[in-house]
Amino acid sequence: MSTSTASAAAPAEQATDTRSTVPQRKVRGRGERGRAASLASHGVLSVASLVALFPVAWLVYLSLGPDKDDYLHPGGIWSKMTLDNYTFVLQHTNFFDWLKSSLIVSLGTTVIGVLVAATTGYAVSRMRFPGYRKLMWILLVTQMFPIAVLIVPMYQILSSLQLVDSYLGLVLVYCSTAVPYCAWLLKGYFDTIPFEIDEAGRVDGLSPFGTFFRLILPLARPGLAVAGFYSFITAFGEVAFASTFMLSDTKYTFAVGLQSFVSEHDAQRHLMAATAVLVAIPVSAFFYLVQKNLVTGLTAGGTKG
């Protein structure tokens, strides 16, 4: 009896040992990707990064060529690289005047534009006054007109206000472009903030302005960062308005100053490339300051109002 029991248990133990030696397949969790999919995504991202970085690297490379025609023969730049272009731009051009003008106009547009857009977006998001929907559509319609149509009436308005060739006039012009988009952006972001926060502020005795500045704006920091970055870029890189409304060469912004390297019969492209690289430094610094809030502000502001 014991012999038969032992002989019956032996196959069972062998089957158990066989199952234990068979490797178990790893169950892929939800959201996990296979090795092939991971390699493919990393390959696509690497190619996209190279495509995005190549123009910047090429511009830096061309800026190191000492001759204005080196862009026609870029292979010869490698053997004669120099920083003389940067030295010439910094010492013999109005680079620092352009820098001052660009920063004044860009920062002024950012502060005024974001303040106006934030108050507008908050009012439309929280208050139901007559015509609040039409207000947002009117702001959207203003974006439909091309710059060529707007230059003449804006010039007449600034001339009557004696704001031609002034920083304030150019800031107001840029605000007319940045505010509509930023108001829509911030309105969408304010819609994601619970209305109970406003009610709690009123219970604590805060006025509507106190609730807005002390409670809502700190919570809307990512949206404000996106609006500020858009306003800054809009003012920093715009050419048509700046070249029309700014008459003094010392008040040119960077975008207009770059045109001084190109004339009817000559083009100093090596100096233009060096200036363009220097121009990118302030924008990169501003982007570094607000980058933490950009993605959050862009995604949260995309909700339906």
C-alpha positions in Angstrom: 0.0 0.0 0.0 2.8 2.4 0.9 4.7 1.3 -2.3 1.7 2.2 -4.6 1.3 5.5 -2.7 4.9 6.5 -3.2 4.8 5.5 -6.9 1.7 7.7 -7.4 3.3 10.7 -5.6 6.5 10.5 -7.7 4.8 11.6 -11.0 3.0 14.4 -9.1 6.3 15.6 -7.7 7.9 15.4 -11.2 5.1 17.4 -12.7 5.5 20.0 -10.0 9.2 20.3 -10.6 8.6 20.6 -14.3 6.1 23.5 -13.8 8.5 25.2 -11.5 11.3 25.1 -14.0 9.2 26.6 -16.9 9.8 30.4 -17.0 6.7 32.4 -16.4 5.8 35.2 -18.8 5.9 38.7 -17.4 2.5 40.2 -17.4 2.7 43.7 -18.9 1.0 46.3 -16.7 -1.4 48.9 -18.0 0.4 51.7 -19.6 3.7 49.8 -20.0 5.2 49.5 -23.5 7.1 46.8 -25.1 10.8 47.1 -26.0 10.1 47.6 -29.7 7.5 50.4 -29.0 9.9 52.0 -26.6 12.8 52.0 -29.1 10.5 53.3 -31.8 9.3 56.2 -29.6 12.8 57.1 -28.5 14.0 57.0 -32.1 11.2 59.3 -33.3 11.9 61.7 -30.4 15.6 61.7 -31.2 15.0 62.5 -34.9 12.5 65.3 -33.9 15.1 66.7 -31.5 17.7 66.7 -34.2 15.3 68.4 -36.6 14.6 71.1 -34.0 18.2 71.7 -33.0 19.8 71.6 -36.4 18.7 75.2 -37.5 20.1 76.6 -34.2 23.3 74.7 -34.5 23.7 75.8 -38.1 23.1 79.4 -37.2 25.8 79.3 -34.5 28.1 77.6 -37.0 27.6 80.3 -39.6 28.1 83.0 -37.0 31.7 81.8 -36.6 32.6 82.5 -40.2 34.7 85.7 -40.6 33.5 86.6 -44.2 30.0 87.7 -45.3 30.0 85.1 -48.1 30.9 82.1 -45.9 27.4 80.9 -45.9 27.8 80.1 -49.6 30.8 77.8 -48.8 30.1 76.6 -45.2 32.7 73.8 -45.4 35.5 76.3 -45.2 34.3 77.9 -41.9 35.6 75.0 -39.9 39.3 75.8 -40.6 38.9 79.6 -39.8 36.4 79.8 -37.0 36.5 83.1 -35.0 34.5 85.1 -32.5 35.3 88.4 -34.3 31.7 88.7 -35.5 30.4 88.8 -31.9 33.1 91.3 -30.9 32.1 93.6 -33.8 28.4 93.4 -33.0 29.0 94.2 -29.4 31.4 97.0 -29.9 30.5 98.7 -33.2 26.8 98.5 -33.5 23.8 99.7 -31.5 23.3 96.2 -30.0 22.9 97.4 -26.4 20.4 100.1 -27.5 18.4 97.4 -29.3 18.6 95.2 -26.2 17.3 98.0 -24.0 14.5 98.8 -26.4 13.5 95.1 -26.8 13.5 94.5 -23.0 11.4 97.7 -22.3 8.9 96.9 -24.9 8.7 93.1 -24.2 8.5 93.4 -20.5 6.0 96.3 -20.7 3.8 94.2 -23.0 4.1 91.2 -20.7 3.1 93.1 -17.6 0.3 95.2 -19.0 -1.0 92.6 -21.4 -1.2 89.8 -18.8 -2.8 92.1 -16.2 -5.5 93.2 -18.7 -6.0 89.7 -20.0 -6.2 88.2 -16.5 -8.9 90.7 -15.4 -10.8 90.2 -18.6 -10.7 86.4 -18.4 -11.6 86.3 -14.7 -14.6 88.6 -15.3 -16.0 86.5 -18.1 -15.3 83.3 -16.2 -17.0 84.3 -13.0 -19.5 87.2 -13.8 -22.6 87.1 -15.9 -23.0 90.6 -17.2 -24.9 91.6 -20.3 -22.8 90.8 -23.4 -20.1 88.8 -21.7 -20.2 86.2 -24.4 -20.1 88.8 -27.2 -17.1 90.3 -25.5 -15.0 87.2 -25.9 -16.1 86.8 -29.5 -15.2 90.4 -30.3 -11.7 89.7 -28.9 -11.5 86.7 -31.1 -12.6 88.6 -34.2 -9.8 91.2 -33.7 -7.3 88.4 -34.5 -8.7 87.9 -37.9 -7.3 91.2 -39.4 -3.9 91.1 -41.0 -1.2 93.4 -39.8 -1.1 95.3 -43.2 -4.7 96.4 -42.6 -4.1 97.5 -39.0 -0.9 99.5 -39.5 -2.5 102.6 -41.1 -5.3 103.2 -38.5 -3.0 102.4 -35.6 -0.4 104.9 -37.0 -3.1 107.6 -37.2 -4.3 106.8 -33.6 -0.7 106.9 -32.2 0.0 110.1 -34.2 -3.0 111.8 -32.7 -1.9 110.7 -29.2 1.7 111.8 -29.9 2.9 108.2 -29.2 4.7 107.6 -32.4 8.4 106.7 -31.8 7.7 106.0 -28.1 8.0 102.8 -26.1 4.5 103.2 -24.6 2.9 103.5 -28.1 4.6 100.3 -29.3 3.6 98.5 -26.0 0.0 99.4 -26.5 0.1 98.2 -30.1 1.5 94.8 -29.0 -1.1 94.6 -26.2 -3.8 94.8 -28.8 -2.4 91.7 -30.3 -1.5 89.7 -27.2 -4.5 90.5 -25.0 -7.2 88.7 -27.0 -5.4 85.4 -27.1 -4.3 85.6 -23.5 -7.8 86.5 -22.4 -9.1 83.3 -24.0 -6.3 81.3 -22.5 -6.8 82.6 -19.0 -10.6 82.4 -19.2 -10.2 78.6 -19.8 -7.7 78.3 -16.9 -10.0 80.2 -14.5 -12.8 77.9 -15.4 -10.8 75.0 -13.9 -10.5 76.8 -10.5 -13.5 75.8 -8.2 -16.0 78.6 -7.6 -16.0 77.7 -4.0 -12.7 79.4 -3.5 -14.3 82.7 -4.5 -17.2 82.1 -2.1 -14.7 81.3 0.7 -12.9 84.6 0.0 -16.1 86.5 0.3 -17.0 84.8 3.5 -13.7 85.9 4.9 -14.5 89.5 4.0 -12.5 89.9 0.8 -13.7 92.2 -1.9 -13.9 90.8 -5.5 -10.6 92.4 -6.3 -9.1 91.0 -3.0 -10.4 87.5 -3.9 -8.9 87.9 -7.4 -5.4 89.1 -6.4 -5.0 87.1 -3.2 -6.6 83.8 -4.0 -7.2 83.3 -7.7 -4.0 84.7 -9.2 -1.7 82.5 -7.0 -3.6 79.4 -8.2 -3.5 80.6 -11.8 0.3 80.9 -11.9 0.8 78.2 -14.7 -1.7 80.0 -16.9 -0.2 83.4 -16.2 3.2 81.9 -17.1 1.9 80.8 -20.5 0.3 84.2 -21.1 3.4 86.0 -20.1 5.6 83.9 -22.3 3.3 84.4 -25.3 3.2 88.2 -24.7 7.0 88.4 -24.4 7.6 86.4 -27.5 5.0 88.4 -29.5 6.7 91.7 -28.6 10.3 90.5 -28.8 10.2 89.1 -32.3 7.7 91.3 -34.1 9.0 93.4 -37.1 6.2 95.2 -39.0 4.9 97.3 -36.1 8.3 98.1 -34.7 9.8 99.2 -38.0 6.8 101.4 -38.7 6.2 103.1 -35.3 9.8 103.4 -34.1 11.7 106.1 -36.1 14.9 106.6 -34.1 17.6 104.0 -34.7 18.4 104.0 -31.0 14.9 102.9 -30.2 14.9 100.0 -32.7 14.2 96.6 -31.3 16.3 93.5 -32.1 14.0 92.5 -35.0 14.4 95.9 -36.6 18.1 96.2 -35.9 18.8 93.0 -37.8 17.6 94.7 -40.9 20.4 97.2 -40.7 22.8 94.4 -41.8 21.0 94.0 -45.1 21.0 96.8 -47.7 20.1 96.9 -51.4 23.5 95.9 -52.7 25.0 94.1 -49.7 24.2 91.6 -46.9 26.4 91.1 -44.0 25.0 87.7 -43.1 27.9 86.7 -40.8 27.1 89.7 -38.5 23.4 89.0 -38.8 24.0 85.4 -37.7 26.1 86.5 -34.7 23.4 89.1 -33.7 20.7 86.4 -34.0 22.6 84.1 -31.6 22.9 87.0 -29.1 19.3 87.8 -29.5 18.3 84.3 -28.5 19.9 84.6 -25.1 17.3 86.8 -23.4 14.4 84.7 -24.8 16.1 81.5 -23.6 16.6 83.0 -20.2 12.9 84.0 -20.0 11.8 80.6 -21.2 14.0 79.0 -18.5 12.2 81.0 -15.8 8.7 80.0 -16.8 9.3 76.5 -18.2 8.0 74.7 -15.1 4.6 76.2 -15.5 4.2 76.2 -19.3 3.0 72.6 -19.8 0.6 72.8 -16.8 -0.8 76.1 -18.0 -1.3 74.9 -21.6 -3.1 71.7 -20.7 -5.2 73.1 -17.9 -6.3 76.0 -20.0 -7.7 73.7 -22.6 -11.0 72.8 -20.8 -14.3 73.7 -22.2 -15.8 76.9 -20.7 
